[in-house]
């Protein structure tokens, strides 16, 4: 099923609702940002726009993108931090409809076969940790575009590091918080075996970072997928324990 004009119009009606939707400036900021990043010409790049209303402006801009990018933009607008609370129910229904009908576009928007469910769950669990979530989203953007792979991996490390700092209550580097993570997991009832596994994984994770990120060695592109999924799994589990 194509993500066509009919669905785009429906999404615009919800996201740019006259009374409860995002503002025209917020909509243009997001869509113009994607246009700049992906070298796409949108009909309404600035405000004020020539469209009769913000719903039309959003629909027009969305139709300028490929279907995978339409999917990504609509999903990200559904998760916009400034969406009015009065629109929450309608936006949640839209997001469920989007993901149930067009999930096949998610992998295309990320640019690979990475586990989209794991990514979405991780973003959900990171919501109370905005510093970590911001870095995680920045890593996902680089991943989707296959650019700045060294920075991408560093963003993942920093996202995990910020999360661990928030959970254990200190400002140490990830490398110096391995024992603190074990203590945190023990306090939350984690088994000795899983705690030991986490310690080993985190230790090797830090060694990998020291070799391929801090020392600026060439990142092995084929390993980026597993690093993204590994980082996501580690963060998801730690937040669930919190």
N, C-alpha and C positions, 0 to 999 in steps of 0.2 A: 504494500500500500504506500503510495507516494505521500511525502509530506508536502502537500500542495497548497494552493491558494485558499481552499476552503478551511483547512486546519489553521493556516497562518492567520486568516481573518478571525477565527474563533479565539486563537491565542492572543491576538491584539486586543480583542474586545475585553478579555479578562485582565491582561497585564496593564493595559492602558485605559482601564475603566475611568470614565469621566470623573467620578467622585472618589473612588477608592483605589485607583491604579497608580502606577508610577507617573512622575511628572514628565512632560515633554523633554526637558533638559536631561533627566536621568536616562530616558530611552535613547536619546541621540548620543549621549556620552558612551553608552554601552555598545550600540550598533556601530558608531563611528570608530570606536576602539578596535572592534573586530575587523572593520573595513581596512583600517590602516595596517593591522597586523597581517592580514591575508591578501592585501593588495586588491581589494574589491571596491568598485565605485558604487556608492549608494546614492539614491536620489535626494536624500535629506541628510546631509552631513553636519549641518549646524542648526542652531536656533537663532532667530525664528525660522521655521520651515514654511514651505509653500503649501503643504498639505492642509486640508480644511480642519483637521483635528489630529490629536496625537495618536489615535488608533490607526488612522490611515497612514500616518508617517511611519509608524512601527511596521505595519504590514508591508508597505512599499519597500522599506529598507530590508526586511527579512527576505523578501522575494529576490533580492539581488544576490543572495548567497546560495551556495550549493546546499543540497538537502542535509548532509551531515553537519554543516555549520549552522543551518537553521535550527536543527535539533539542539546543538550545543548552546546557541544563543537563547533560545526559548527556555531551556532548562536552567541556564544561569540567571535569566530574568526571574524565573519562578523562585530562585533562591536569593534574590536581591535583598540585602540587609535593610533597605529602606521601604520595602513594600508595606503599605498601611495594614495594620492589624485587621481592619474590617474586611479586607480582601483575602484573608488567609485561607478560608474554606474553599473559595472558588479557585484560588491558585493551586492549592493542594490537589483538587480534582483535575485541574489542567495538567499538572505534572504527572499524576498517575496515568492519565489518558495518553500523554506524550510517550511515557516510557513503556506502556503496555503495547502501544501500536508501532512504535518506531525504535525500539531498543536496538534493532539491527544497525541503526545509524550511529549508535554510540561508539562502537569499535572503530568505525570509519572516522569519526570526529577525533578520536584519540590517535588514530593512525596505525593501530596494530590490534593484536588479539589479546591485549591485556585484559584482566578480569574486571569488567566494568562494574559488576555487582560489588566486588570488594572495594573498588574506588569509591562508589557511592556510599557504602556503609561507613567507610573510614571518614569521609567528609561529614557524614551525619554525626558520628561519635566525636569528631573534633570541634563541633560547633561551639561548645563552651570554652574552647581554647583558641581564641582568635589569632594569636601570634603564630601558633603552630599551623592553623588552618590556612592562613595567608601564604605561608611558605610552601605548604603542600599544594595549594592551587597554582602557585607560580611554577612549581616543578611540573605539574600536569600540563600547563600551557607550553612549556618548553618541550615536554615530551610529545605533545600532539603535533608540534611543528618540527620535531627532530632537529632542534638547534640547541647550542650551548649545553652539550651533554655533561660536561664537567660541572657547570653551574647547576644543572638539574640535580645531579647527585648530591652536590653540596646543599642545595635547598632541601632535599629529603633528609639529609643528616641534621640540618638545623631545625627542621620541623620536629623530628624525633627528639632532638636535644632540648628544645623549648618545652615540649610536652613533658619530658622526664623532669626537667627543672620545676615545672608547675606541680607535678605530682609528688615529688620528694621534698620540695620546699627549700631548694638551694640554687645557686647560680653556677654550679660547676659545669665543666665540659662533659659531653657524653662519655668520653673515655674515662673520666674520673668519677662517673656516677654508676658504673656497672655494679658495684657492691650495694649502692643505695637502691638500685632497682630490685636486686635480690631481696633486700630487707623489706621494701615496699610490698613485693609479692608475698613474702612470708606473712606479713601483717594482715594481708587480705586473704590468707588461707591457701595460697598456692602450694602445690606439692613440691617436695624437694627435687624431684626429677625435672619438673618443668622449670623450676628456678635455676637449676644447673644448666638446663638447655638454653635458657635465656641468656645466662652469663656468657656461655660459650659463643652464642650467636652474636651478642653485642660486642664481645671482644674481637671477633673476626671482622665484624662490620666496621669497627673503628680502624682496624688494621688496613682494611680495604680502602677506607677513606684516606688514610695517611699516605697510601701508595699512589692512588689514582686521582686524588683531588688536591690534597694539600701540596703534593710535590709536582702537580701539573703533568703527570704522565698521561699518555694517550688512554682515553676511556675505551674499553672494549664495547662497541655498540650492542653486540648480541647479549651482553650481560645487564643492560639497562632495565629490560622488562622484569627480570627476577628481582633486581634491587628495588624497583618501584613496588612490586607486590609484597616483597619481604618487609619493607618499611611500613607499608600499609597494614600488614598483618600484625606486626609488633605494636604499632600505635593503637590499632583497634582493640587488641587484647588488654593493653595497659589501661586504656580509658574505661573499658568495661569493668575492670577491677576497682576503679576509683569510687 
